[in-house]
């Protein structure tokens, strides 16, 4: 079973690509979804966050206040690195387990996809057979992030927390440019995954 990592810059189309791949029946897991899983009440990730950042990081119902945590870690690089050190090993273990279960299933798929926005930043690229990078023009990325409701400052903070897209593209096996319609993106993905 081949393992593909799907990465790229924020707002460049990873989620759109992932949704289409899932719709085609490709086994896919998203590190962002795993991050939400490991920070649910009762999970080790949430306990570690509370130990490090304090009880104020919780909502009254005991769930993680993601907005507050995001504001803290994107405004302070040291805090962001500390959060990543707490959560990335837990997230990595989850997708490792997921890949192993697929491999050991009675009819393993030909390939699977793990979506990891911070693939290179966490040094996980060596654990995959192929790396696919979704990219787009910087002005289009900014436009998409503004549409999501991020401020110019928030956009700058999030971009500063990631490798420049040019470096991600150079380090990847495949680059898919997502500068057009979703249908054009789907066609690019189809050519790569279903040649």
C-alpha positions in Angstrom: 0.0 0.0 0.0 1.4 3.3 -1.1 1.1 6.2 1.4 0.6 9.7 0.2 1.0 12.9 2.3 -1.1 15.8 1.1 0.2 19.2 2.2 0.3 22.8 1.1 -0.1 26.3 2.5 -3.1 27.6 4.5 -6.0 28.5 2.2 -4.5 26.8 -0.8 -7.1 24.1 -1.2 -6.1 21.1 0.9 -9.6 20.6 2.3 -11.2 20.9 -1.1 -8.7 18.3 -2.5 -9.3 16.0 0.5 -13.1 16.2 0.2 -12.9 15.2 -3.5 -10.5 12.4 -2.8 -12.8 11.1 -0.1 -15.8 11.3 -2.5 -13.8 9.0 -4.9 -13.5 6.4 -2.2 -9.9 7.0 -1.3 -9.0 6.2 2.3 -8.0 9.5 3.8 -7.4 10.9 7.2 -6.8 14.6 8.1 -4.3 15.6 10.8 -6.5 18.6 11.6 -9.4 16.2 12.4 -7.0 14.1 14.5 -5.9 17.2 16.4 -9.6 17.9 17.2 -10.0 14.2 18.4 -7.0 14.3 20.7 -8.2 17.5 22.3 -11.7 16.3 23.2 -12.6 16.1 26.9 -11.1 13.0 28.4 -8.3 12.8 25.8 -4.6 13.1 26.7 -4.1 16.1 24.4 -6.6 18.2 26.2 -5.1 17.2 29.6 -1.6 18.2 28.4 -2.9 21.6 27.1 -4.6 22.4 30.4 -1.4 21.4 32.3 0.6 23.8 30.2 -1.7 26.7 29.4 -4.0 26.5 32.5 -7.7 26.0 33.1 -8.6 29.3 31.5 -8.1 27.6 28.1 -11.3 25.7 28.7 -14.9 26.8 28.0 -17.4 26.5 30.9 -18.5 23.1 29.5 -15.0 21.7 29.7 -14.2 21.8 26.0 -11.2 23.5 24.5 -11.6 27.2 23.7 -9.9 26.9 20.3 -10.2 30.6 19.5 -8.4 31.6 22.7 -5.7 28.9 22.2 -5.2 30.0 18.6 -4.9 33.7 19.6 -2.2 32.7 22.2 -0.1 30.4 20.0 -0.2 32.4 16.8 0.8 35.6 18.7 3.7 33.9 20.4 6.1 31.5 18.6 7.4 29.9 21.8 3.8 29.1 22.9 3.1 27.7 19.4 6.2 25.4 19.6 5.2 24.2 23.0 1.7 23.3 21.8 3.1 21.5 18.8 5.5 19.5 21.0 2.5 18.4 23.1 0.1 17.5 20.3 2.2 16.4 17.3 3.3 13.1 18.8 -0.3 12.2 19.7 -1.5 13.1 16.2 1.3 11.2 14.5 0.5 8.1 16.5 -3.1 8.3 15.4 -2.3 8.4 11.7 0.4 5.7 12.1 -2.3 3.5 13.8 -4.8 4.3 11.0 -2.2 3.4 8.2 -1.3 0.2 10.0 -5.0 -0.9 10.3 -5.5 -0.3 6.6 -2.3 -2.3 5.8 -3.5 -5.2 7.9 -7.1 -5.2 6.7 -8.2 -8.3 4.6 -8.2 -6.2 1.4 -5.8 -3.3 1.8 -6.3 -0.4 -0.6 -3.8 0.3 -3.3 -2.9 3.6 -1.6 -4.1 6.0 1.2 -3.8 9.7 1.9 -2.9 11.6 5.1 -3.5 15.3 5.0 -0.8 17.1 7.0 -0.6 20.9 6.8 2.7 21.0 8.8 4.3 17.9 7.1 7.7 19.5 6.5 7.6 21.6 9.6 7.3 18.4 11.7 9.8 16.4 9.7 7.2 13.7 8.8 7.8 13.7 5.0 10.3 10.8 5.2 7.4 8.5 6.5 5.6 8.7 3.2 6.1 7.2 -0.2 4.9 10.3 -2.0 4.3 13.9 -1.1 1.7 16.0 -2.9 1.7 19.8 -2.4 -1.4 21.9 -3.2 -0.4 25.4 -4.0 -1.9 28.6 -5.5 -0.9 32.2 -6.2 -0.2 34.3 -3.0 -2.8 36.9 -3.9 -5.5 34.1 -4.3 -4.4 32.6 -1.0 -4.8 36.0 0.8 -8.2 36.5 -0.8 -9.4 33.0 0.3 -8.2 33.7 3.9 -9.9 37.1 4.1 -13.1 35.4 2.9 -12.7 32.9 5.8 -12.8 35.9 8.1 -9.1 36.2 9.1 -7.7 39.6 9.6 -4.5 40.7 7.8 -2.6 40.3 11.1 -4.0 36.7 11.6 -3.0 35.8 8.0 0.5 37.1 8.6 0.8 35.1 11.8 -0.4 31.9 10.2 1.9 32.3 7.2 4.8 32.9 9.5 4.1 29.6 11.3 4.5 27.6 8.0 7.3 27.0 5.6 7.1 29.3 2.5 5.1 27.5 -0.2 8.1 27.7 -2.6 10.1 25.5 -0.2 7.2 23.0 0.2 6.8 22.8 -3.5 10.5 22.1 -4.0 10.5 19.3 -1.4 7.4 17.6 -2.8 7.1 14.8 -5.4 4.1 16.3 -7.0 2.7 19.9 -7.1 -0.9 20.7 -8.0 -1.6 24.4 -8.7 -5.1 25.3 -7.5 -5.6 28.7 -9.2 -8.8 27.9 -11.0 -12.2 26.3 -10.3 -12.8 23.3 -8.0 -13.5 21.3 -11.2 -10.0 22.1 -12.5 -8.5 21.0 -9.2 -10.5 17.7 -9.3 -9.2 17.1 -12.8 -5.5 17.6 -11.7 -6.2 15.2 -8.8 -7.8 12.7 -11.1 -4.7 12.7 -13.4 -2.4 12.1 -10.4 -4.3 9.5 -8.5 -6.2 7.8 -11.4 -3.9 7.9 -14.4 
